[in-house]
Amino acid sequence: MSPREDVAAVKLFPVILDVGAAVAVLETRQRVAALSRLAREAARRSARRMGGGPAVLQKDDNGVPLPANGYFWSITHKPCYVGGVVAPHPVGIDIEEIRPRSPGLFDKVATEEEWALAGGREVLAFFRYWTAKEAVLKAAGVGLTGLSRCRVTAVHDPQHMTVWYDGRPWPVSQRFLQGHVAAVTAPAGAAAWEVDQLPPEAGACSPP
Ligand SMILES: CC(C)(COP(=O)(O)OP(=O)(O)OC[C@H]1O[C@@H](n2cnc3c(N)ncnc32)[C@H](O)[C@@H]1OP(=O)(O)O)[C@@H](O)C(=O)NCCC(=O)NCCS
C-alpha cells in the first residue's frame, strides 16, 4: 500500500505567514501570544481555502488541538514565520529556522541508517528530518515524547519523504522559505502551500 492511501486523495492548503518586524519588538510573552494568534489566523486561512474547517480552534487538557466539525488542525509559530493547516484527517505542520546543530543533536533526531537516506549528516537534512518528525508527531497528537519511535524510511526527493510512526507510514511534504524549512503531513502533490506576508509592511526576516 502506498503511504496513507486514506489521506492521499485529499488536497491540503497549508498557509505560511511571514510575520515580519512588527512582532519582533514585543516582549517575549507577548510575542509568543501574538505568534500563536497569527498561527491560528494561518489555520483559518487554510480552512477557507479548504472550504471547511473547525468552527473553533480549541485544545485538550494536554494542549493537543481538538478536531471539530470533522476537521483536524495544526499550527506552528517561530519568530519569523507562522503556519497553519486544517484537514479532514489528522494533520501536523512544523517550521524551523535552518541553523548549526551539534553532532549530539543529530544522534538524538535520527539513526545513522536514517541519515544515510539523506546522503549524510548535513544541517539541511537535520531540519528536514526534525520538521518532518515534528509534523508527524503533532498529527499523532503526542509531540516530541514520540521522537525516539519515529523513523524516516524514505527520502523521495528534496521536498518529500516518508516517516514511520506507530506502525504506519506518514507522507511528508516540505517547503523551503528564507533560511527556514516547513513540513506538513501530506503526500506529493497534495499540499498547495500558500506563503504570504502579514502585516503588509513586514519584512525583517526577508532577504534585504
Ligand atoms: C508540540 C511540540 C512538538 C511543539 O513544538 P514547537 O516547535 O515547540 O512549537 P510549534 O510552534 O511548532 O508548535 C506549537 C503548537 O503545537 C501545538 N501542540 C502542542 N502540543 C501538541 C501535541 N501534543 N500534538 C499536536 N500539537 C500540539 C499547539 O497548538 C502549539 O501552539 P499553541 O500553544 O500556540 O496552541 C512540542 O512543544 C512538544 O512536544 N511538547 C510536548 C511536551 C514535550 O515533550 N516537551 C519536551 C520539549 S524538548
The ligand as a Tripos MOL2 file, in Angstrom:
@<TRIPOS>MOLECULE
LIG
   48    50     1     0     0
SMALL
NO_CHARGES

@<TRIPOS>ATOM
      1 C1          4.1620   20.0350   20.4460 C.3       1 LIG1
      2 C2          5.6030   20.3700   20.1750 C.3       1 LIG1
      3 C3          6.1510   19.3380   19.2180 C.3       1 LIG1
      4 C4          5.6310   21.7940   19.5790 C.3       1 LIG1
      5 O1          6.8590   22.1040   19.0070 O.3       1 LIG1
      6 P1          7.4770   23.5730   18.9780 P.3       1 LIG1
      7 O2          8.4860   23.5750   17.8780 O.co2     1 LIG1
      8 O3          7.9240   23.9370   20.3420 O.co2     1 LIG1
      9 O4          6.2930   24.5780   18.6650 O.3       1 LIG1
     10 P2          5.4590   24.8990   17.3420 P.3       1 LIG1
     11 O5          5.3480   26.3660   17.2820 O.co2     1 LIG1
     12 O6          5.9710   24.1910   16.1550 O.co2     1 LIG1
     13 O7          4.0200   24.2730   17.6900 O.3       1 LIG1
     14 C5          3.2820   24.7780   18.7700 C.3       1 LIG1
     15 C6          1.8560   24.3170   18.6480 C.3       1 LIG1
     16 O8          1.7890   22.8890   18.6330 O.3       1 LIG1
     17 C7          0.5030   22.5190   19.1310 C.3       1 LIG1
     18 N1          0.7030   21.3960   20.0360 N.ar      1 LIG1
     19 C8          1.1350   21.4070   21.3090 C.ar      1 LIG1
     20 N2          1.2130   20.1450   21.7920 N.ar      1 LIG1
     21 C9          0.8100   19.3350   20.7890 C.ar      1 LIG1
     22 C10         0.6570   17.9230   20.6570 C.ar      1 LIG1
     23 N3          0.9340   17.0730   21.6730 N.pl3     1 LIG1
     24 N4          0.2160   17.4200   19.4870 N.ar      1 LIG1
     25 C11        -0.0780   18.2360   18.4420 C.ar      1 LIG1
     26 N5          0.0580   19.5900   18.5050 N.ar      1 LIG1
     27 C12         0.4890   20.1260   19.6770 C.ar      1 LIG1
     28 C13        -0.1080   23.7360   19.8070 C.3       1 LIG1
     29 O9         -1.1940   24.2020   19.0260 O.3       1 LIG1
     30 C14         1.0270   24.7260   19.8180 C.3       1 LIG1
     31 O10         0.6520   26.0620   19.6170 O.3       1 LIG1
     32 P3         -0.1400   26.9200   20.7400 P.3       1 LIG1
     33 O11         0.4690   26.5540   22.0580 O.co2     1 LIG1
     34 O12         0.0650   28.3380   20.3540 O.co2     1 LIG1
     35 O13        -1.5660   26.4660   20.6350 O.co2     1 LIG1
     36 C15         6.4800   20.3330   21.4440 C.3       1 LIG1
     37 O14         6.3150   21.5150   22.1720 O.3       1 LIG1
     38 C16         6.1400   19.1640   22.3630 C.2       1 LIG1
     39 O15         6.3980   18.0240   22.0370 O.2       1 LIG1
     40 N6          5.5660   19.4060   23.5190 N.am      1 LIG1
     41 C17         5.1620   18.2910   24.3800 C.3       1 LIG1
     42 C18         5.9970   18.2470   25.6590 C.3       1 LIG1
     43 C19         7.4040   17.7710   25.4280 C.2       1 LIG1
     44 O16         7.6580   16.6710   25.0050 O.2       1 LIG1
     45 N7          8.3560   18.6430   25.7450 N.am      1 LIG1
     46 C20         9.7370   18.3440   25.5660 C.3       1 LIG1
     47 C21        10.4070   19.5210   24.8920 C.3       1 LIG1
     48 S1         12.0870   19.1090   24.4830 S.3       1 LIG1
@<TRIPOS>BOND
     1     1     2 1
     2     2     3 1
     3     2     4 1
     4     2    36 1
     5     4     5 1
     6     5     6 1
     7     6     7 2
     8     6     8 1
     9     6     9 1
    10     9    10 1
    11    10    11 2
    12    10    12 1
    13    10    13 1
    14    13    14 1
    15    14    15 1
    16    15    16 1
    17    15    30 1
    18    16    17 1
    19    17    18 1
    20    17    28 1
    21    18    19 ar
    22    18    27 ar
    23    19    20 ar
    24    20    21 ar
    25    21    22 ar
    26    21    27 ar
    27    22    23 1
    28    22    24 ar
    29    24    25 ar
    30    25    26 ar
    31    26    27 ar
    32    28    29 1
    33    28    30 1
    34    30    31 1
    35    31    32 1
    36    32    33 2
    37    32    34 1
    38    32    35 1
    39    36    37 1
    40    36    38 1
    41    38    39 2
    42    38    40 1
    43    40    41 1
    44    41    42 1
    45    42    43 1
    46    43    44 2
    47    43    45 1
    48    45    46 1
    49    46    47 1
    50    47    48 1
@<TRIPOS>SUBSTRUCTURE
     1 LIG1         1 GROUP 0 **** ****
